[in-house]
Amino acid sequence: MDKAGRIVIPQVMRERLGMVPGPVDLIIDGGGIRIEIETHDNVIEKDGRLVIAGGPVLTADDIRELRLADQR
């Protein structure tokens, strides 16, 4: 998060979710914040989590890459 309170969602995640610029809902969820967006038909909820149906599965390398990109 930058000094102005902005958070960047990594491009890989935005592309996999089909996110485009527009409004989002921010919801206080326990000790965290949940971001809700309108999703495409391939995003479903499973066990309380959003899952991309029929899409590629994130590998351990993908997750490491996302975490490294977040630290930059």
N, C-alpha and C positions, 0 to 999 in steps of 0.2 A: 504494500500500500504506500502510495506517495504522500508527501506532506499535505496535499489537498484532499486526501481521503479516497483517491481514485484507485480502483483495482483493475488490473488488466487480466482478462481471461485469455490464456494462450491460444494462438491461432489454431493449433491442432485440435484443441477441445471445441472451439467455436465451429470449425469446419465439420467435425464429427457430429455435432448436435444440430448443424444447419442453422446456427445462430446468425442473425443479421442485426444491424443497428436498429434500435427501437426501445420502447419502454420495457422495463423489467419490474417485478415485484420483489422487494426485500422484506423478509420476514424474520423476526427474532425467534430463534428456535433453540430454547435452552440457553446454553452458553455460546451459541454461534449464530450465524446469519445464513439464511437460506435464500438463494436467488431463484426465482421462478420466472420462466419464460413460456410463451406459447411454443409448443413443440410440434414437429412433424409426426406423421403417423408411425414412423419407425422408432419413436422413443416411447417406451412403456415403463410403467412402475412395477417393480418386482421386489418383494420383501422390503418395501419402504424406500427403495433406491431407484433412480432413473437408469434404465438400461437401453442401449441402442440395439433394437431387434434386427437380426440379420446383418449387422455391420461387423467390422473387424473387432477382434478382441484385443484389448490393451495388453501388451506383454510387459514383463518386468522392465525391459529396456525402454519401452514407451513411457512408462511411469517415471523412470529415472530421468529421461530426457525432459519431461514436463517439469519435474522438480528442479532440474538444473536451469531450465529456461526461466522459471519463476524467481530464481535467486539472482538473475542478471539484472 
